[in-house]
Amino acid sequence: MDQVSRPLLIVFAATIALVAIWLIALKPKPPAVERTPLAPTKAIAPAKQAAATADAANAKLQTAANAADGTAATPDAAKAGADATTQGPATKPSLGAGANKAASRRDATVLRDIRAKKVVVMLFWNADGADDIATRGVIRGLDRRNGKVAVHVVPIRRVGEYDSVTRGVHVVQSPTTIVIDRQRRTRVITGLTEPQELQQAVGDALAGR
């Protein structure tokens, strides 16, 4: 090293420095990444509002199209339909409504006599039957005991209209005579009724026997 001249050392050092600079300058650089700047936050709200406005406009157009086709119902019509569904179809009065009212009036007459503590005699009869006609004659000739006994003659076909009176009593043929005492106890006489038999039943009912 002592034999190498100083100028030569300087030249050698400069050469190394140039080589190093040349290598650094020619070293490949990594590719630059292109970055897209983010949109400002303030731009998001107007975009959402514009989308909502467009959706509302589309909905109105669709509603108008459905209304033109007759497939969409107005709110009032929809409400009316819901009410009709809830309430159900209207029911017409049955043809038997008048008969039911008349039956109630007849029933009430018998019940009124029962509440008045009268002995009630009811005959269910058929105008075409000989025994029925005979029994009706016996009923009509019955002693009413100064109003303590009430008599009701009813066609057998109307027995169902006196259900509140005959409940628990089986009236299956005519003539059938029912004697109801003041405690609402019932005695049934089926078939032809003799005057003495009927008088005895009424006397027992008045006496509470």
Secondary structure, 3 states (H helix, E strand, C coil): CCCCCHHHHHHHHHHHHHHHHHHHHHCCCCCCCCCCCCCCHHHHHHHHHHHHHHHHHHHHHHHHHHHHHCCCCCHHHHHHHHHHHHHCCCCCCCCCHHHHHHHHHHHHHHHHHHHCCCEEEEEEECCCCHHHHHHHHHHHCCCCCCCCEEEEEEEHHHHHHHHHHHCCCCCCCCCEEEEECCCCCEEEEECCCCHHHHHHHHHHHHHCC
